[in-house]
Amino acid sequence: MTVKSKKCSKCKEEKPVKSFYKRKDSKIGLTSWCKDCNGLRSKVYHKENAEKEKRLKKIYYKNNKEHCDKINKVWRIKNKEKHKKLVKERSNEIKLEVLQNYSGWEYPFCKCCEADKIEFLTIDHINGRIKEHKNNGKYRGNALYRYLYKNNFPKGYQVLCFNCNCSKEIGRAHV
C-alpha cells in the first residue's frame, strides 16, 4: 500500500507525499508537518535564536575549520559569479557604513569640498598613514574599510573625495 497524500498536522491541509520530508522512525516514513510548515517553524526559530545560532556556528567552524574551508572553497569554485557578486555587495555595504560613520551623517560627504558622490569618496588618514600601514600595504582600499569596520571605527580618519585627498597628499588642501 503506497500513500499518495497526507494531511499536515499543523495546517490541516491534505497535500501530496512530496510535500513532506522523509522520516524513518514514523509509521509511514514521513514527517507530520509539511515542508511549508516546517520552513516557517525553522525561520521563526532562527530569528528568535539568532545570537545562539551565530555562537554555535563560530564554535563549529573553530572545531572543523579545515572541513568548512574545503566546503567553502568548493562552493566558491562552483559559484564564481555569485561569490564575486556577494563579495562586491558586502564590500559596498562596509564602505558605506564606514563613510557614514566618519562623516557623521547617513549621506556621507567630503569634509573639504562637501562632494557627496559615494563613488568619489574615500577614507583619509588625518595624520598620514601610520608606519605599519605603509610597510605591509595591508590597509588600502577594501582592506582599509574592513579594518576600520572590524576595529569599531578608530579615530584618526576622515572622509575626503579623491581630489581633495590627492591635493592633501601634495600639500595643496588644508583639511
N, C-alpha and C positions, 0 to 999 in steps of 0.2 A: 504494500500500500504506500503510494507516494503522495505526499502532501503538496498541493499546488498553491494554496494560500493559507494565511494565518491572520488572526486578529491580534493587533498590538494591544498589550495590556495597559499602555499609557494613554494613547489617543483613541483607543477603542475602534479603530478602522480596520477593515478587512483588507489585507494587502498581499501581493504575490510573495512567494517564498524568497525571491531575490532581494526583497526589501528588508530582510533580516540578516544579521550576522550569524555565522555558524557557531555552535557551542556544543561541544562533545558531551558534556555532563547533563544536558537537558533531555527530556523524553523524546522529542522529535529532532534534536540536534540543532535547534535554533534559539537565539535569544528571545526573551519575552517582549522586549521593546523593539520597535522598528528602527532602521538606521537613522531616520529623521529625528525621532525622539531621543535616541542615543546621542546624536550630534548636538542637539540642544542642551542636553544634560551635561555633556562634555564642555561645551562653550561656557555655560554658567559656572561649572566647577573651576575651569581655568581662570575665568575672570575673578572669581571670589578668592582664589588661592594663587594669584599671580606672583607674589613675593616668595611663597613657599616653592612654587614651580621653578622660579628663577634660581633659588638657592640650591634646589635638588639638581638642576641641570648643571650648575657650576661644579657641584661635588662629583657628579657622574663624569663630566668632562675631565676633571682633575684626575680621577681614578682610571680613566680609559682614554687618555689623551692620544696615544698612538692610533688606536682604533677609530676614534672620532675624526682625527686629522685625515686618515686614509679615506674614510667615507666622504668627508667634505671635499677632498681633492678629486675623488671620482665624480662627485656631483658637479663640481666646478668645470671639469673637463667635458662632461656630457651636456652642460648647460652654459656654455661660454657666453653667449649673448645675454641671457637672463642674468647671469652673475655680474657681467660688466654693467648692465643697466642698474642692478641693485646697488652695486658699489658706488656708481655715479650718483644715484639718488641719495644715498646715505651721506656721501661726501658733501653734496649740496646742502643737505639739512644741517650738518655740523657747521659748515661755513656760515650759513645764515644765522644760526644760533650764536656763534662766536661774534659775528659782526654786530648783531643786535645787542649782545652783552656789552661790548666795548664802546659802542656808540651811545648806549643807554636808551635806545628807542626801538620800537617794533620795526620801524623802517630805517635801516642803517644809512649813514651818510658820512662823507669825508669831513673830518674835523677842520680841515684847512679851507676848502672851497665849497663845502656842502653838496658836492655831487652825490647823487643817490642811486645811480645805476649799479646794481649788485655786481654785474659783470666787470665793472671797473674798480670796485672797492677791494682793498687788501689790508692786511694787518701790518702795522709798522712797529718796530722795536723802538720805543721812545728814546732810549739811551744807546742806540745801536745794538747790533747783535752781541749777545754775550759770547764769551770765548768758546764755550762748549758747542754752541750752535755752529760757529764757523768751522771748527776743527772736523766735525764728523758730517757736516752737511745734512744732518738728520731732520732739522726742523725748518723746512721750506715748503711752500705750497700746502697741499692737503695734510702733510705730516705736521706742519705747524698748527693748523686748525685742530687736528686730532689731539695734539699735545696740550693746547690751551683748553680744549673741551674736557679732556680726561683729568687735567690738573686744576679743575674748578676755576678757570679764568684768572690766572695770576696777574698781579699788577705789572706795569712796565710796557704795556702795549696800547695802541690806539688804532682807529680806523682812518685810513687815508685812501684817496683814489690813487691809481697807478702813477698819474702825472705828478701829483704832489709828493708821493713817496720818492719818485726819481729825482725831483727837484730838491728835496731834502737831502738826498744822498750826495748830491753835488754842491750842496750848500746854498741853494737859492731860496728855499722855503723856510719860513720861521714858525715851525709847529712844535 
